[in-house]
Amino acid sequence: MVEVGTHILKTDGPVTREMIKKYASASGDRNPIHINDEFAEKVGLNGVIAHGMLSFGFGAHHLNDFAEELNGQLINLGCEMRGMVRPGDTILTHITVKAINDNILEIEMIQNSKMPLKLEKAGERIETYEGLERGWVSEKEQDLIKTEETENGTLTYREALVNKGWAKIRI
């Protein structure tokens, strides 16, 4: 039974350069900021970024799956793109039922990118990720840095808003 407040979290990734290149080929969007690090650096991006529609596509897929689980139909979908996804990022899609009117669910979809920065164990750095090496976390994003304990050690990462979306599902 679905009710207001029902929340689902879906995780996709990590996003790879190969995934970005395949999306560029399939979509026809071969803008070099997505596939050429040198070009992306020249325009101030400090490396390639994934297509906004790549991350949004994961969310749309999860929303459609949610509708099908309810024997419903996705009837409306949109989003505002708010941030960048980089190679190595994991996309976290939060789907929340905000209202139910008649037999229409009003959904909020929030997508965040989880960018790994470093992994430490017993006070020693085990691994440094591209996000830290290339300085992909800006000064204004320092408050978005978090840590979590994993089986391999303490992971430091940045979690930032990528897409803020909405949908309607008829059930």
Biotite code that builds the C-alpha atoms (Angstrom):
import biotite.structure as struc

atoms = struc.array([
    struc.Atom([0.000, 0.000, 0.000], chain_id="A", res_id=1, res_name="MET", atom_name="CA", element="C"),
    struc.Atom([1.421, 3.370, -0.987], chain_id="A", res_id=2, res_name="VAL", atom_name="CA", element="C"),
    struc.Atom([0.783, 6.428, 1.171], chain_id="A", res_id=3, res_name="GLU", atom_name="CA", element="C"),
    struc.Atom([1.952, 10.020, 1.505], chain_id="A", res_id=4, res_name="VAL", atom_name="CA", element="C"),
    struc.Atom([5.546, 9.927, 2.712], chain_id="A", res_id=5, res_name="GLY", atom_name="CA", element="C"),
    struc.Atom([6.443, 6.652, 0.993], chain_id="A", res_id=6, res_name="THR", atom_name="CA", element="C"),
    struc.Atom([10.145, 6.974, 0.123], chain_id="A", res_id=7, res_name="HIS", atom_name="CA", element="C"),
    struc.Atom([12.310, 4.898, -2.198], chain_id="A", res_id=8, res_name="ILE", atom_name="CA", element="C"),
    struc.Atom([16.074, 5.269, -2.681], chain_id="A", res_id=9, res_name="LEU", atom_name="CA", element="C"),
    struc.Atom([17.705, 3.911, -5.836], chain_id="A", res_id=10, res_name="LYS", atom_name="CA", element="C"),
    struc.Atom([21.446, 3.929, -6.505], chain_id="A", res_id=11, res_name="THR", atom_name="CA", element="C"),
    struc.Atom([23.142, 3.900, -9.917], chain_id="A", res_id=12, res_name="ASP", atom_name="CA", element="C"),
    struc.Atom([26.795, 3.949, -10.834], chain_id="A", res_id=13, res_name="GLY", atom_name="CA", element="C"),
    struc.Atom([29.471, 4.700, -10.523], chain_id="A", res_id=14, res_name="PRO", atom_name="CA", element="C"),
    struc.Atom([29.207, 6.690, -13.751], chain_id="A", res_id=15, res_name="VAL", atom_name="CA", element="C"),
    struc.Atom([32.134, 5.913, -16.046], chain_id="A", res_id=16, res_name="THR", atom_name="CA", element="C"),
    struc.Atom([33.678, 7.732, -18.989], chain_id="A", res_id=17, res_name="ARG", atom_name="CA", element="C"),
    struc.Atom([32.653, 4.786, -21.135], chain_id="A", res_id=18, res_name="GLU", atom_name="CA", element="C"),
    struc.Atom([29.033, 5.162, -19.990], chain_id="A", res_id=19, res_name="MET", atom_name="CA", element="C"),
    struc.Atom([29.162, 8.888, -20.842], chain_id="A", res_id=20, res_name="ILE", atom_name="CA", element="C"),
    struc.Atom([30.626, 8.151, -24.298], chain_id="A", res_id=21, res_name="LYS", atom_name="CA", element="C"),
    struc.Atom([27.953, 5.544, -24.997], chain_id="A", res_id=22, res_name="LYS", atom_name="CA", element="C"),
    struc.Atom([25.254, 8.013, -23.969], chain_id="A", res_id=23, res_name="TYR", atom_name="CA", element="C"),
    struc.Atom([26.805, 10.665, -26.258], chain_id="A", res_id=24, res_name="ALA", atom_name="CA", element="C"),
    struc.Atom([26.689, 8.224, -29.149], chain_id="A", res_id=25, res_name="SER", atom_name="CA", element="C"),
    struc.Atom([23.132, 7.052, -28.463], chain_id="A", res_id=26, res_name="ALA", atom_name="CA", element="C"),
    struc.Atom([21.728, 10.554, -27.893], chain_id="A", res_id=27, res_name="SER", atom_name="CA", element="C"),
    struc.Atom([23.654, 12.300, -30.645], chain_id="A", res_id=28, res_name="GLY", atom_name="CA", element="C"),
    struc.Atom([24.891, 14.861, -28.090], chain_id="A", res_id=29, res_name="ASP", atom_name="CA", element="C"),
    struc.Atom([28.623, 14.832, -28.770], chain_id="A", res_id=30, res_name="ARG", atom_name="CA", element="C"),
    struc.Atom([29.370, 18.129, -27.055], chain_id="A", res_id=31, res_name="ASN", atom_name="CA", element="C"),
    struc.Atom([33.082, 17.820, -26.198], chain_id="A", res_id=32, res_name="PRO", atom_name="CA", element="C"),
    struc.Atom([32.497, 18.836, -22.549], chain_id="A", res_id=33, res_name="ILE", atom_name="CA", element="C"),
    struc.Atom([31.131, 15.291, -22.157], chain_id="A", res_id=34, res_name="HIS", atom_name="CA", element="C"),
    struc.Atom([33.780, 13.292, -23.986], chain_id="A", res_id=35, res_name="ILE", atom_name="CA", element="C"),
    struc.Atom([37.038, 15.262, -24.134], chain_id="A", res_id=36, res_name="ASN", atom_name="CA", element="C"),
    struc.Atom([38.888, 16.081, -20.912], chain_id="A", res_id=37, res_name="ASP", atom_name="CA", element="C"),
    struc.Atom([41.229, 18.578, -22.619], chain_id="A", res_id=38, res_name="GLU", atom_name="CA", element="C"),
    struc.Atom([38.330, 20.541, -24.093], chain_id="A", res_id=39, res_name="PHE", atom_name="CA", element="C"),
    struc.Atom([36.388, 20.433, -20.813], chain_id="A", res_id=40, res_name="ALA", atom_name="CA", element="C"),
    struc.Atom([39.466, 21.756, -19.003], chain_id="A", res_id=41, res_name="GLU", atom_name="CA", element="C"),
    struc.Atom([39.873, 24.604, -21.528], chain_id="A", res_id=42, res_name="LYS", atom_name="CA", element="C"),
    struc.Atom([36.318, 25.795, -20.851], chain_id="A", res_id=43, res_name="VAL", atom_name="CA", element="C"),
    struc.Atom([36.851, 25.718, -17.074], chain_id="A", res_id=44, res_name="GLY", atom_name="CA", element="C"),
    struc.Atom([35.212, 22.428, -16.111], chain_id="A", res_id=45, res_name="LEU", atom_name="CA", element="C"),
    struc.Atom([38.413, 20.718, -14.955], chain_id="A", res_id=46, res_name="ASN", atom_name="CA", element="C"),
    struc.Atom([37.386, 17.517, -16.759], chain_id="A", res_id=47, res_name="GLY", atom_name="CA", element="C"),
    struc.Atom([34.366, 15.985, -18.460], chain_id="A", res_id=48, res_name="VAL", atom_name="CA", element="C"),
    struc.Atom([30.846, 16.016, -17.069], chain_id="A", res_id=49, res_name="ILE", atom_name="CA", element="C"),
    struc.Atom([28.027, 13.590, -17.759], chain_id="A", res_id=50, res_name="ALA", atom_name="CA", element="C"),
    struc.Atom([24.994, 14.670, -19.749], chain_id="A", res_id=51, res_name="HIS", atom_name="CA", element="C"),
    struc.Atom([22.180, 15.982, -17.542], chain_id="A", res_id=52, res_name="GLY", atom_name="CA", element="C"),
    struc.Atom([19.766, 13.677, -19.322], chain_id="A", res_id=53, res_name="MET", atom_name="CA", element="C"),
    struc.Atom([21.943, 10.672, -18.427], chain_id="A", res_id=54, res_name="LEU", atom_name="CA", element="C"),
    struc.Atom([21.315, 11.132, -14.703], chain_id="A", res_id=55, res_name="SER", atom_name="CA", element="C"),
    struc.Atom([17.692, 12.144, -15.292], chain_id="A", res_id=56, res_name="PHE", atom_name="CA", element="C"),
    struc.Atom([17.245, 8.991, -17.378], chain_id="A", res_id=57, res_name="GLY", atom_name="CA", element="C"),
    struc.Atom([18.075, 6.849, -14.353], chain_id="A", res_id=58, res_name="PHE", atom_name="CA", element="C"),
    struc.Atom([15.405, 8.696, -12.376], chain_id="A", res_id=59, res_name="GLY", atom_name="CA", element="C"),
    struc.Atom([12.814, 8.350, -15.143], chain_id="A", res_id=60, res_name="ALA", atom_name="CA", element="C"),
    struc.Atom([13.519, 4.615, -15.302], chain_id="A", res_id=61, res_name="HIS", atom_name="CA", element="C"),
    struc.Atom([13.030, 4.242, -11.533], chain_id="A", res_id=62, res_name="HIS", atom_name="CA", element="C"),
    struc.Atom([9.813, 6.270, -11.605], chain_id="A", res_id=63, res_name="LEU", atom_name="CA", element="C"),
    struc.Atom([8.451, 4.075, -14.392], chain_id="A", res_id=64, res_name="ASN", atom_name="CA", element="C"),
    struc.Atom([9.397, 0.931, -12.433], chain_id="A", res_id=65, res_name="ASP", atom_name="CA", element="C"),
    struc.Atom([7.625, 2.343, -9.349], chain_id="A", res_id=66, res_name="PHE", atom_name="CA", element="C"),
    struc.Atom([4.492, 3.012, -11.423], chain_id="A", res_id=67, res_name="ALA", atom_name="CA", element="C"),
    struc.Atom([4.561, -0.531, -12.814], chain_id="A", res_id=68, res_name="GLU", atom_name="CA", element="C"),
    struc.Atom([4.963, -2.014, -9.311], chain_id="A", res_id=69, res_name="GLU", atom_name="CA", element="C"),
    struc.Atom([1.722, -0.213, -8.400], chain_id="A", res_id=70, res_name="LEU", atom_name="CA", element="C"),
    struc.Atom([0.025, -1.407, -11.602], chain_id="A", res_id=71, res_name="ASN", atom_name="CA", element="C"),
    struc.Atom([-0.089, 2.274, -12.479], chain_id="A", res_id=72, res_name="GLY", atom_name="CA", element="C"),
    struc.Atom([1.050, 4.529, -15.262], chain_id="A", res_id=73, res_name="GLN", atom_name="CA", element="C"),
    struc.Atom([3.563, 7.366, -15.275], chain_id="A", res_id=74, res_name="LEU", atom_name="CA", element="C"),
    struc.Atom([1.591, 10.272, -16.778], chain_id="A", res_id=75, res_name="ILE", atom_name="CA", element="C"),
    struc.Atom([3.779, 13.333, -16.120], chain_id="A", res_id=76, res_name="ASN", atom_name="CA", element="C"),
    struc.Atom([7.496, 13.830, -15.582], chain_id="A", res_id=77, res_name="LEU", atom_name="CA", element="C"),
    struc.Atom([9.910, 16.742, -15.452], chain_id="A", res_id=78, res_name="GLY", atom_name="CA", element="C"),
    struc.Atom([12.936, 18.150, -13.698], chain_id="A", res_id=79, res_name="CYS", atom_name="CA", element="C"),
    struc.Atom([15.212, 21.110, -13.145], chain_id="A", res_id=80, res_name="GLU", atom_name="CA", element="C"),
    struc.Atom([18.883, 20.274, -13.666], chain_id="A", res_id=81, res_name="MET", atom_name="CA", element="C"),
    struc.Atom([20.856, 21.796, -10.834], chain_id="A", res_id=82, res_name="ARG", atom_name="CA", element="C"),
    struc.Atom([24.328, 20.250, -10.773], chain_id="A", res_id=83, res_name="GLY", atom_name="CA", element="C"),
    struc.Atom([26.980, 18.181, -12.498], chain_id="A", res_id=84, res_name="MET", atom_name="CA", element="C"),
    struc.Atom([27.712, 14.477, -12.481], chain_id="A", res_id=85, res_name="VAL", atom_name="CA", element="C"),
    struc.Atom([31.353, 13.480, -12.956], chain_id="A", res_id=86, res_name="ARG", atom_name="CA", element="C"),
    struc.Atom([33.056, 10.197, -13.788], chain_id="A", res_id=87, res_name="PRO", atom_name="CA", element="C"),
    struc.Atom([33.201, 8.140, -10.603], chain_id="A", res_id=88, res_name="GLY", atom_name="CA", element="C"),
    struc.Atom([30.026, 9.623, -9.126], chain_id="A", res_id=89, res_name="ASP", atom_name="CA", element="C"),
    struc.Atom([27.166, 7.466, -7.941], chain_id="A", res_id=90, res_name="THR", atom_name="CA", element="C"),
    struc.Atom([23.665, 8.816, -8.574], chain_id="A", res_id=91, res_name="ILE", atom_name="CA", element="C"),
    struc.Atom([21.254, 8.620, -5.628], chain_id="A", res_id=92, res_name="LEU", atom_name="CA", element="C"),
    struc.Atom([17.603, 8.931, -6.666], chain_id="A", res_id=93, res_name="THR", atom_name="CA", element="C"),
    struc.Atom([15.109, 9.705, -3.897], chain_id="A", res_id=94, res_name="HIS", atom_name="CA", element="C"),
    struc.Atom([11.464, 9.168, -4.857], chain_id="A", res_id=95, res_name="ILE", atom_name="CA", element="C"),
    struc.Atom([8.880, 10.451, -2.352], chain_id="A", res_id=96, res_name="THR", atom_name="CA", element="C"),
    struc.Atom([5.090, 10.430, -2.539], chain_id="A", res_id=97, res_name="VAL", atom_name="CA", element="C"),
    struc.Atom([4.087, 13.999, -1.630], chain_id="A", res_id=98, res_name="LYS", atom_name="CA", element="C"),
    struc.Atom([0.315, 13.819, -2.174], chain_id="A", res_id=99, res_name="ALA", atom_name="CA", element="C"),
    struc.Atom([-2.440, 11.479, -3.325], chain_id="A", res_id=100, res_name="ILE", atom_name="CA", element="C"),
    struc.Atom([-5.419, 13.094, -5.060], chain_id="A", res_id=101, res_name="ASN", atom_name="CA", element="C"),
    struc.Atom([-8.119, 10.722, -6.276], chain_id="A", res_id=102, res_name="ASP", atom_name="CA", element="C"),
    struc.Atom([-5.995, 8.051, -7.933], chain_id="A", res_id=103, res_name="ASN", atom_name="CA", element="C"),
    struc.Atom([-3.047, 10.305, -8.848], chain_id="A", res_id=104, res_name="ILE", atom_name="CA", element="C"),
    struc.Atom([0.205, 10.163, -6.894], chain_id="A", res_id=105, res_name="LEU", atom_name="CA", element="C"),
    struc.Atom([2.225, 13.388, -6.856], chain_id="A", res_id=106, res_name="GLU", atom_name="CA", element="C"),
    struc.Atom([5.896, 12.489, -6.657], chain_id="A", res_id=107, res_name="ILE", atom_name="CA", element="C"),
    struc.Atom([9.018, 14.447, -5.777], chain_id="A", res_id=108, res_name="GLU", atom_name="CA", element="C"),
    struc.Atom([12.257, 13.088, -7.215], chain_id="A", res_id=109, res_name="MET", atom_name="CA", element="C"),
    struc.Atom([15.565, 14.366, -5.865], chain_id="A", res_id=110, res_name="ILE", atom_name="CA", element="C"),
    struc.Atom([18.802, 13.147, -7.440], chain_id="A", res_id=111, res_name="GLN", atom_name="CA", element="C"),
    struc.Atom([22.156, 13.691, -5.778], chain_id="A", res_id=112, res_name="ASN", atom_name="CA", element="C"),
    struc.Atom([25.630, 12.857, -6.982], chain_id="A", res_id=113, res_name="SER", atom_name="CA", element="C"),
    struc.Atom([27.873, 11.099, -4.507], chain_id="A", res_id=114, res_name="LYS", atom_name="CA", element="C"),
    struc.Atom([31.474, 11.878, -5.457], chain_id="A", res_id=115, res_name="MET", atom_name="CA", element="C"),
    struc.Atom([34.096, 9.760, -3.677], chain_id="A", res_id=116, res_name="PRO", atom_name="CA", element="C"),
    struc.Atom([37.133, 11.770, -2.584], chain_id="A", res_id=117, res_name="LEU", atom_name="CA", element="C"),
    struc.Atom([39.300, 9.528, -0.416], chain_id="A", res_id=118, res_name="LYS", atom_name="CA", element="C"),
    struc.Atom([39.274, 6.270, 1.507], chain_id="A", res_id=119, res_name="LEU", atom_name="CA", element="C"),
    struc.Atom([41.160, 5.963, 4.789], chain_id="A", res_id=120, res_name="GLU", atom_name="CA", element="C"),
    struc.Atom([41.766, 3.124, 7.200], chain_id="A", res_id=121, res_name="LYS", atom_name="CA", element="C"),
    struc.Atom([43.490, 3.349, 10.585], chain_id="A", res_id=122, res_name="ALA", atom_name="CA", element="C"),
    struc.Atom([44.461, 6.961, 9.826], chain_id="A", res_id=123, res_name="GLY", atom_name="CA", element="C"),
    struc.Atom([46.161, 6.121, 6.529], chain_id="A", res_id=124, res_name="GLU", atom_name="CA", element="C"),
    struc.Atom([44.920, 7.018, 3.081], chain_id="A", res_id=125, res_name="ARG", atom_name="CA", element="C"),
    struc.Atom([44.237, 3.859, 1.088], chain_id="A", res_id=126, res_name="ILE", atom_name="CA", element="C"),
    struc.Atom([42.855, 5.474, -2.037], chain_id="A", res_id=127, res_name="GLU", atom_name="CA", element="C"),
    struc.Atom([42.470, 8.936, -3.545], chain_id="A", res_id=128, res_name="THR", atom_name="CA", element="C"),
    struc.Atom([39.725, 9.414, -6.131], chain_id="A", res_id=129, res_name="TYR", atom_name="CA", element="C"),
    struc.Atom([39.630, 11.633, -9.196], chain_id="A", res_id=130, res_name="GLU", atom_name="CA", element="C"),
    struc.Atom([37.262, 14.130, -7.553], chain_id="A", res_id=131, res_name="GLY", atom_name="CA", element="C"),
    struc.Atom([39.930, 15.053, -4.989], chain_id="A", res_id=132, res_name="LEU", atom_name="CA", element="C"),
    struc.Atom([42.848, 14.785, -7.431], chain_id="A", res_id=133, res_name="GLU", atom_name="CA", element="C"),
    struc.Atom([41.222, 17.176, -9.921], chain_id="A", res_id=134, res_name="ARG", atom_name="CA", element="C"),
    struc.Atom([39.759, 19.516, -7.321], chain_id="A", res_id=135, res_name="GLY", atom_name="CA", element="C"),
    struc.Atom([36.155, 18.964, -8.418], chain_id="A", res_id=136, res_name="TRP", atom_name="CA", element="C"),
    struc.Atom([34.768, 20.114, -5.066], chain_id="A", res_id=137, res_name="VAL", atom_name="CA", element="C"),
    struc.Atom([34.518, 23.909, -4.989], chain_id="A", res_id=138, res_name="SER", atom_name="CA", element="C"),
    struc.Atom([35.060, 26.095, -1.935], chain_id="A", res_id=139, res_name="GLU", atom_name="CA", element="C"),
    struc.Atom([31.315, 26.716, -1.651], chain_id="A", res_id=140, res_name="LYS", atom_name="CA", element="C"),
    struc.Atom([30.686, 22.948, -1.560], chain_id="A", res_id=141, res_name="GLU", atom_name="CA", element="C"),
    struc.Atom([32.857, 22.211, 1.471], chain_id="A", res_id=142, res_name="GLN", atom_name="CA", element="C"),
    struc.Atom([29.759, 21.877, 3.661], chain_id="A", res_id=143, res_name="ASP", atom_name="CA", element="C"),
    struc.Atom([28.555, 19.044, 1.383], chain_id="A", res_id=144, res_name="LEU", atom_name="CA", element="C"),
    struc.Atom([31.480, 16.789, 2.348], chain_id="A", res_id=145, res_name="ILE", atom_name="CA", element="C"),
    struc.Atom([30.489, 13.766, 4.419], chain_id="A", res_id=146, res_name="LYS", atom_name="CA", element="C"),
    struc.Atom([32.022, 10.508, 5.634], chain_id="A", res_id=147, res_name="THR", atom_name="CA", element="C"),
    struc.Atom([30.712, 7.002, 6.009], chain_id="A", res_id=148, res_name="GLU", atom_name="CA", element="C"),
    struc.Atom([32.158, 3.793, 7.316], chain_id="A", res_id=149, res_name="GLU", atom_name="CA", element="C"),
    struc.Atom([32.495, 1.065, 4.701], chain_id="A", res_id=150, res_name="THR", atom_name="CA", element="C"),
    struc.Atom([33.937, -2.434, 4.896], chain_id="A", res_id=151, res_name="GLU", atom_name="CA", element="C"),
    struc.Atom([37.149, -1.004, 3.349], chain_id="A", res_id=152, res_name="ASN", atom_name="CA", element="C"),
    struc.Atom([37.512, 1.998, 5.673], chain_id="A", res_id=153, res_name="GLY", atom_name="CA", element="C"),
    struc.Atom([36.219, 5.542, 6.069], chain_id="A", res_id=154, res_name="THR", atom_name="CA", element="C"),
    struc.Atom([34.995, 7.015, 2.788], chain_id="A", res_id=155, res_name="LEU", atom_name="CA", element="C"),
    struc.Atom([35.015, 10.795, 2.435], chain_id="A", res_id=156, res_name="THR", atom_name="CA", element="C"),
    struc.Atom([32.679, 12.038, -0.290], chain_id="A", res_id=157, res_name="TYR", atom_name="CA", element="C"),
    struc.Atom([30.750, 15.051, -1.541], chain_id="A", res_id=158, res_name="ARG", atom_name="CA", element="C"),
    struc.Atom([26.979, 14.701, -1.970], chain_id="A", res_id=159, res_name="GLU", atom_name="CA", element="C"),
    struc.Atom([25.315, 17.432, -4.054], chain_id="A", res_id=160, res_name="ALA", atom_name="CA", element="C"),
    struc.Atom([21.971, 18.062, -5.703], chain_id="A", res_id=161, res_name="LEU", atom_name="CA", element="C"),
    struc.Atom([21.914, 17.202, -9.403], chain_id="A", res_id=162, res_name="VAL", atom_name="CA", element="C"),
    struc.Atom([18.238, 17.164, -10.397], chain_id="A", res_id=163, res_name="ASN", atom_name="CA", element="C"),
    struc.Atom([15.030, 18.213, -8.702], chain_id="A", res_id=164, res_name="LYS", atom_name="CA", element="C"),
    struc.Atom([12.126, 16.471, -10.377], chain_id="A", res_id=165, res_name="GLY", atom_name="CA", element="C"),
    struc.Atom([8.442, 15.761, -10.195], chain_id="A", res_id=166, res_name="TRP", atom_name="CA", element="C"),
    struc.Atom([6.066, 13.179, -11.597], chain_id="A", res_id=167, res_name="ALA", atom_name="CA", element="C"),
    struc.Atom([2.475, 12.033, -11.507], chain_id="A", res_id=168, res_name="LYS", atom_name="CA", element="C"),
    struc.Atom([1.480, 8.397, -11.444], chain_id="A", res_id=169, res_name="ILE", atom_name="CA", element="C"),
    struc.Atom([-2.071, 7.229, -12.072], chain_id="A", res_id=170, res_name="ARG", atom_name="CA", element="C"),
    struc.Atom([-2.937, 4.167, -9.990], chain_id="A", res_id=171, res_name="ILE", atom_name="CA", element="C"),
])
